Amino acid sequence: MDQIKSASMTPVQQGPQMNDRDFTNDLLATEKYLTTAYSTALNEASHQNLYQDLQSILTETQQAQRDLYNFMFQNGWYTLEAADTQKLQQSYQKFSSSIQQESPYGKTQ
């Protein structure tokens, strides 16, 4: 499969100590965890002001997560694999028919 990656690669120090890529990857993992936790808290918040505060924090956390991802991608520390168009189409067909069959609202578009 084709890889999608940045044109540049920022070198990192090799060895047992954490390097810039390791620290950034750890921050990204933490932000991902926090967005999940804030999302759960948001679903369970019963007070409107608390809900609004959590929603604001979640939005900021999601943006920090995205910024870290972009930083890692731009430095060549995060690569993606290009999806096979045929596999995407097969998955779409499979799940769209499943959703239509299982939807409690009848047929959906």
Contacts in CASP RR format, 6 or more apart in sequence:
PFRMAT RR
TARGET T0000
AUTHOR 0000-0000-0000
METHOD contacts of the structure
MODEL  1
MDQIKSASMTPVQQGPQMNDRDFTNDLLATEKYLTTAYSTALNEASHQNL
YQDLQSILTETQQAQRDLYNFMFQNGWYTLEAADTQKLQQSYQKFSSSIQ
QESPYGKTQ
1 81 0 8 1.000
1 82 0 8 1.000
1 84 0 8 1.000
2 81 0 8 1.000
2 82 0 8 1.000
3 79 0 8 1.000
3 80 0 8 1.000
3 81 0 8 1.000
3 82 0 8 1.000
4 79 0 8 1.000
4 80 0 8 1.000
4 81 0 8 1.000
4 82 0 8 1.000
5 73 0 8 1.000
5 76 0 8 1.000
5 79 0 8 1.000
5 80 0 8 1.000
6 73 0 8 1.000
6 74 0 8 1.000
6 75 0 8 1.000
6 76 0 8 1.000
8 74 0 8 1.000
8 75 0 8 1.000
8 76 0 8 1.000
9 75 0 8 1.000
9 76 0 8 1.000
10 20 0 8 1.000
10 21 0 8 1.000
10 75 0 8 1.000
10 76 0 8 1.000
10 77 0 8 1.000
12 19 0 8 1.000
12 20 0 8 1.000
12 21 0 8 1.000
12 22 0 8 1.000
12 77 0 8 1.000
13 19 0 8 1.000
13 20 0 8 1.000
18 26 0 8 1.000
21 72 0 8 1.000
21 75 0 8 1.000
21 77 0 8 1.000
24 68 0 8 1.000
24 71 0 8 1.000
24 72 0 8 1.000
24 77 0 8 1.000
25 72 0 8 1.000
25 77 0 8 1.000
27 68 0 8 1.000
28 65 0 8 1.000
28 68 0 8 1.000
28 69 0 8 1.000
28 72 0 8 1.000
31 61 0 8 1.000
31 64 0 8 1.000
31 65 0 8 1.000
31 68 0 8 1.000
32 65 0 8 1.000
34 61 0 8 1.000
35 58 0 8 1.000
35 61 0 8 1.000
35 62 0 8 1.000
35 65 0 8 1.000
38 54 0 8 1.000
38 57 0 8 1.000
38 58 0 8 1.000
38 61 0 8 1.000
39 58 0 8 1.000
41 54 0 8 1.000
42 51 0 8 1.000
42 54 0 8 1.000
42 55 0 8 1.000
42 58 0 8 1.000
45 51 0 8 1.000
45 54 0 8 1.000
69 78 0 8 1.000
72 78 0 8 1.000
73 79 0 8 1.000
99 108 0 8 1.000
100 106 0 8 1.000
100 107 0 8 1.000
100 108 0 8 1.000
END
